[in-house]
Amino acid sequence: MSFALILISTFLLLHLPPLRRLPSLSTPTRRAAVAAGLFFIGAGVMHFVVPAQYDAMIPPQLPSPRFWTLLSGVFEVAGGVGMLIPRTRKLAALGLIALLLAVLPANIHEAASNQGSHVLPFPEWYFWLRIPFQLIYLAWVAWAGGLWPLGSRASRPVTG
């Protein structure tokens, strides 16, 4: 949920008139792709900055939690970079959707583990609320990656 606020805040910042006049930010879909790219790059980098926190989220059925933490961080950064490049945006969106589905068990494990000390310093209910937000991220990436075109005025470049 806090990550959703970061994503939406970045998207809204990209709507500021000086920025949205840039060709790479001229449509809401393009701004959504850049916001997603920056979001996933930032999220992926955190896997390397504080890996122990992410290691704790890995379900115990998977061996070598650090491997999965670093691998998912690499994929998040790669997907984020791919979202920033129009030619690779669709492929990056497909990869990020696969990644979001792959990390869902870790989010469920984190919520269900009912530990007193979670990875993030939030109340217990927060970890269950994070799970439906995965659907928002999936929809956002599909839209921003051009996999789910809305076909409305919103997809046309801003002029003036």
Secondary structure in CASP SS format (residue, H / E / C, confidence):
PFRMAT SS
TARGET T0000
AUTHOR 0000-0000-0000
METHOD secondary structure of the structure
MODEL  1
M C 1.00
S H 1.00
F H 1.00
A H 1.00
L H 1.00
I H 1.00
L H 1.00
I H 1.00
S H 1.00
T H 1.00
F H 1.00
L H 1.00
L H 1.00
L C 1.00
H C 1.00
L C 1.00
P H 1.00
P H 1.00
L H 1.00
R H 1.00
R C 1.00
L C 1.00
P H 1.00
S H 1.00
L H 1.00
S C 1.00
T C 1.00
P H 1.00
T H 1.00
R H 1.00
R H 1.00
A H 1.00
A H 1.00
V H 1.00
A H 1.00
A H 1.00
G H 1.00
L H 1.00
F H 1.00
F H 1.00
I H 1.00
G H 1.00
A H 1.00
G H 1.00
V H 1.00
M H 1.00
H H 1.00
F H 1.00
V H 1.00
V C 1.00
P H 1.00
A H 1.00
Q H 1.00
Y H 1.00
D H 1.00
A C 1.00
M C 1.00
I C 1.00
P C 1.00
P C 1.00
Q C 1.00
L C 1.00
P C 1.00
S C 1.00
P H 1.00
R H 1.00
F H 1.00
W H 1.00
T H 1.00
L H 1.00
L H 1.00
S H 1.00
G H 1.00
V H 1.00
F H 1.00
E H 1.00
V H 1.00
A H 1.00
G H 1.00
G H 1.00
V H 1.00
G H 1.00
M H 1.00
L H 1.00
I C 1.00
P H 1.00
R H 1.00
T H 1.00
R H 1.00
K H 1.00
L H 1.00
A H 1.00
A H 1.00
L H 1.00
G H 1.00
L H 1.00
I H 1.00
A H 1.00
L H 1.00
L H 1.00
L H 1.00
A H 1.00
V H 1.00
L H 1.00
P H 1.00
A H 1.00
N H 1.00
I H 1.00
H H 1.00
E H 1.00
A H 1.00
A H 1.00
S C 1.00
N C 1.00
Q C 1.00
G C 1.00
S C 1.00
H C 1.00
V C 1.00
L C 1.00
P C 1.00
F C 1.00
P C 1.00
E H 1.00
W H 1.00
Y H 1.00
F H 1.00
W H 1.00
L H 1.00
R H 1.00
I H 1.00
P H 1.00
F H 1.00
Q H 1.00
L H 1.00
I H 1.00
Y H 1.00
L H 1.00
A H 1.00
W H 1.00
V H 1.00
A H 1.00
W H 1.00
A H 1.00
G C 1.00
G C 1.00
L C 1.00
W C 1.00
P C 1.00
L C 1.00
G C 1.00
S C 1.00
R H 1.00
A H 1.00
S H 1.00
R C 1.00
P C 1.00
V C 1.00
T C 1.00
G C 1.00
END
